[in-house]
Every structure is written in structure tokens, then in C-alpha cells.
């Protein structure tokens, strides 16, 4: 196991400081443009940068296999703010 030296500690500090300061953190919001009911699936798809159809299919699968998808959708509908 390699020992940490002052150089390796300095390198790790430099790497953590090289985060782009101009980049805004992503926020989870309900979509206003890609919505079927409340925009929850569209907002999740935008956040994770995937197709909204995939998120919708996952919600339908969770509804069919246990019903927890309805509860999760309603909770997200109430908790996630709408995109402005």
C-alpha cells in the first residue's frame, strides 16, 4: 500500500479545487414542457438526462408490481417544485 506524501496530498487538494465555479448545481424540478400529469417523470428525466419515456415506464412497472409507484408519484408531486 503506497504511503501518502506531501505531493500526493497537494495533488488531491489541487484536484478538488479545480471544480468549475461557474457551473450551477442541478436542481430537481417538475417539468413544465414535458408533462403528462404533473411533470414528475419529465423532471426526473431532465435531472438524470434520460428519455422521459423510460422514467414513465419505470413508474408504470412499479404500479403494476406492488403499487408503490402511485405513492412515490404523489409524494414527488407534492415535494418537488415546478420549474420556473
N, C-alpha and C positions, 0 to 999 in steps of 0.2 A: 504494500500500500504506500503510495507516494506521500511524502510529507508536504505540508503546505509551507511555502516560503513566503517571504515578504513580496516577491514578484508575483506569485500566483494570487495572493490576496489583493494586490494592487490591480491586477488584470481583472479580477472578478468585480472590483469596485468600479473600474472603468466601463465594463460591460453593462452594469446596472445603471450607470449614469448616461448611457447612450440611448435612452428611451426618447422617442420623439416627443418633445413638449407640446408641439402644435396639434397633435392628434387628440381629439376629444374622445373620452370613453364612450363606448356604445351603451345605449340605454334600451331596455326592453319596453316597447310601446305597442299598443294595438294599432294596426294598420288602418288608415282611412281610405286608401285607394284599393287595396286588395282584400276585400272583406266579403264574407258570405252572410254571417250573422252579426258578430260583434268585432271582427278583425283580430281575434286572438291568434288564429292559425297564421294569418298573414304577417302579423307582428313577430311571431316566433320564427317564421321563415326568413324574414328580413334580418333578424338578430343573428341567426345561425347561417345566413347566406345560403339557403337551400330553397328548393321549389316548394311553394305553399301546398301543392297537391300532396306531397309526401307527408307534410305535417297533418293535413286533413285526414289522410288515410290512417295515420297512426292514431289519431283521435277516434276515428270510426272503429278501428280494431280494438281499442281499449274499451269502447262502449259495448261492443259485441262480446268481448271476453272478460266480463266482470262488471261493467258499468261504471268503473271509476273515471272514465273519460268525461262523463257528464259533470261529475263533481269537480274535476280538475278544470274543465272549461269555465264553469260558473265562478269558481274561485279566481281564475285568471282574469275573467271578465270584470270582476269587481276590484281586483287588486292592481292590475296593470293599467296605467294611464293611457289615454288616447293620444296618438301622435298629433302634434300641433303644426 
